[in-house]
Amino acid sequence: MGEGVGIMGRRVVVALGGNALGDNLPEQMEAVRGTAKAIADLVQAGNEVVVVHGNGPQVGMIQEAMTQLTRFDPKRYIPCPLSVCVAMSQGYIGYDLQNAIREEFEDRGIDHGVTTVLSQVEVDRDDPAFQNPTKPIGPFMTEEEAERMVEERGYHVTEDAGRGYRRVVASPLPRSIVELDTIRSLVAADHVAIACGGGGVPVYRTEGHHLKGAAAVIDKDFVAARLAEQMDAQALVILTAVEKVAIHFGMPDEQWLDELGPEEARRYIDDGEFAPGSMLPKVQAALEFACSGAGRSALITELSRAADGMAGKTGTRVHG
């Protein structure tokens, strides 16, 4: 991306990667301080910002804790649905994140609010993803630990990009954001809205107007793209642990990309250049949003380089 070739949009949806939150509560409390600075940089530059975050380690931790509680006293405690665990994760991540952002705003004299929205996201109950779990949640495990979880609890597990084994659950595609009007109202009132945390609580419609929680976790990058589209945002910014997208990643001929268009992006995807559960959904979500309407583009870059990326100084720009 050349100097000065920035994403010229005022309404920005930001998808935060796992490095923005850490893997446990102490790490999260430390990590959100740096995350808050990146968000404040974008707001200070004149952007309207909506924040979406993941919850992979957190929701796994919550469900494990609830499972242990149920085993401790099964007569008193009943199993906790995964959708409820997602809602819990939205609350406690949002609590830390919005307080860190609020503090950063006050330190800089930025007259802006920040609010967490408990968000539901509608999915198709017949989505084939329910028959093919792929979304990693919870902590990394050794091969031996993973085998034990499969045998004892019937978990689906997968090896995660050379980093160990993790449990995987269904990851249906997002159709619509239930609280969209609330999020729009907050942005119009000069608030940063933290929304669709952990991909949103996955729900589907049953008889009447009832929304039923689904046993799934929606990918936060895909829901960020759908939210950006429905918010009529000009930019989707996906913040991760690397400064740019690469092909031949980790190999001697590794190549970092400044720009990525539809044809080459689809070719790289077909060639298996991007790891599932890691860079692949980021590129797919960025491409989906960039191709969803005129004047839209996406940026994939490192958390600490968010403002530089928006200014066109770094990152990979994905265009339609």
C-alpha positions, 0 to 999 in steps of 0.5 A: 500500500503506497504512502497516502493511499488510505481508506477514505471512510468515516464509518469504520467497523473494526474486527479485533483479533485474539492478540487484542484480548489475550488468552485469560483474564489477567492477559485481557486486562493488560491487552485491552490497554493497547487495544484502546489506544488503537481505537482512540487513534481511529476516533481521534482521526475523525472516524465513526467506529464500531468494534467487533471482537472474538471470544475463542479462548474466553467462551471455551473457558466459560463453558469449561467452568460451567461444565465443571460446576454441573459435574460438581452438583448436577442436581443444582446446576444444569448444563449451560448452552453454548449460546448463553456462554457467548452472551456471558463472554460479550459481557465480561469482555465488553466490560474490560474493553469499554472501560479501557477505551473510556479511560483512553478517551478521557486521558486524551480529552476526546468527547466520545462515549463507548457502549457494549451492546449485547448482540444477537445474530441470526443464522440459518438453522439449516446451515450445513456448518452445523454438520461440519464443526470448524470454529476453534474455541477454548485453550490449546491442547496437546495431542494427548489432551485432545484425544482425551477430550474426544473420548470423554466428552465427544468433542470435535478437535482439530490441529490449529496452524501448528500451535496445538489442538483446539476444540471446534464447534459449528460456525454458521454464516451470519444473516442479519444483526438483530440489534442493528438499529441500536448500534446505528443509534449509538454511532449517531450519538457519538459513541463507539459501539462494541457489538457482535462480540464473539461473532454475536449470540447465534440465534434462529427464528422459531414459531412466532417471533421467538429467537432460539439460541444455537449451539455455535460460534459465528466467526467474528470476521464474517459478522464484522463484514456483515455488520459493516455492510448493514451499517453502510460503512466505508471501511472494514478494518481487520486487526490481527497479529501480522502487519500484512497478508502474506503468500507462501507464509513462513517459507523462503519465498514468503511475499507480503501483499500491499493490495489484494483484488478479487481475482488474485484473492480467490486464486490464493484461496483456491491454492490454499495459501491462507490457513483455515481458522487463521488468515483464511476467514480474514481474507474471505470476510475482507473480500466479501465486504469490499465486493458488497458495494461501491466505495467499500474497501477493507484493511488487514493489518497489525493491531498497533498499526491501525491508524497507519493502515487507515492512513495508507502507510501499511497493511494489506488493502482489499478492494472489490 
